[in-house]
Amino acid sequence: MCYDKWRAKNNEWRVSEKVLLLHAFFLGSIGILLGIYSPLKHKRNDWKFSIGVPIIILLQIASVILFIKYTLQAVINLFS
């Protein structure tokens, strides 16, 4: 986010929104969220980031919880 903001201020080639959202999807969502709500305020008004990234974070949390639940259940079943 910082790199894209720097390039935007210097009127240079930008990182595409698709790439930024892919970074958020592949476990970079906390960094993207920090870029949105830090003093950078980068992409704060874009709904894909202000709404989409928190949704991605919730989906990631849910998937980690489900992964841990089913992994622990498999381990318990293995030893019982």
C-alpha positions as CSV (number, residue, x, y, z in Angstrom):
1,M,0.0,0.0,0.0
2,C,2.8,2.4,0.8
3,Y,4.6,1.6,-2.4
4,D,1.4,2.2,-4.4
5,K,0.7,5.5,-2.6
6,W,4.3,6.7,-3.3
7,R,3.9,5.9,-7.0
8,A,0.5,7.6,-7.0
9,K,2.0,10.8,-5.6
10,N,4.8,10.7,-8.2
11,N,2.4,10.1,-11.1
12,E,4.1,6.8,-11.9
13,W,2.8,3.4,-13.0
14,R,0.5,2.0,-10.2
15,V,0.0,-1.4,-8.6
16,S,-3.3,-2.7,-9.8
17,E,-6.2,-3.1,-7.4
18,K,-6.5,-6.7,-8.5
19,V,-2.9,-7.3,-7.2
20,L,-3.6,-5.5,-3.9
21,L,-6.7,-7.5,-3.4
22,L,-4.9,-10.8,-4.2
23,H,-2.3,-9.9,-1.6
24,A,-5.1,-9.3,0.9
25,F,-6.7,-12.7,0.0
26,F,-3.4,-14.6,0.4
27,L,-3.0,-13.7,4.1
28,G,-1.8,-10.1,3.5
29,S,-5.1,-8.6,4.7
30,I,-3.8,-7.2,7.9
31,G,-1.1,-5.2,6.0
32,I,-3.6,-4.0,3.5
33,L,-6.0,-3.0,6.4
34,L,-3.2,-1.1,8.1
35,G,-2.5,0.7,4.8
36,I,-6.1,1.7,4.6
37,Y,-6.6,3.0,8.1
38,S,-3.0,4.2,8.9
39,P,-2.0,7.8,8.2
40,L,-1.5,6.7,4.6
41,K,-5.2,6.6,4.1
42,H,-4.6,4.8,0.8
43,K,-7.7,3.4,-0.9
44,R,-9.9,4.4,2.1
45,N,-12.8,5.6,-0.1
46,D,-12.8,2.6,-2.4
47,W,-15.5,0.2,-1.3
48,K,-13.6,-2.8,-2.6
49,F,-11.0,-2.1,0.1
50,S,-13.0,-0.5,2.9
51,I,-15.6,-3.2,2.9
52,G,-13.9,-6.1,1.0
53,V,-10.7,-6.3,3.1
54,P,-12.6,-6.7,6.5
55,I,-14.7,-9.3,4.9
56,I,-11.6,-11.1,3.7
57,I,-10.2,-11.0,7.2
58,L,-13.4,-12.5,8.6
59,L,-13.3,-15.3,6.1
60,Q,-9.7,-15.9,6.9
61,I,-10.4,-16.1,10.6
62,A,-13.3,-18.4,10.0
63,S,-11.2,-20.7,7.8
64,V,-8.4,-20.8,10.4
65,I,-10.9,-21.7,13.1
66,L,-12.5,-24.4,11.0
67,F,-9.1,-25.8,10.1
68,I,-8.0,-26.0,13.7
69,K,-11.3,-27.5,14.8
70,Y,-11.2,-30.3,12.2
71,T,-7.5,-30.9,12.6
72,L,-7.8,-31.2,16.4
73,Q,-10.9,-33.5,15.9
74,A,-8.9,-35.7,13.5
75,V,-6.0,-35.9,15.9
76,I,-8.3,-36.8,18.8
77,N,-10.0,-39.5,16.7
78,L,-6.6,-40.8,15.7
79,F,-5.6,-41.4,19.3
80,S,-8.9,-42.6,20.7
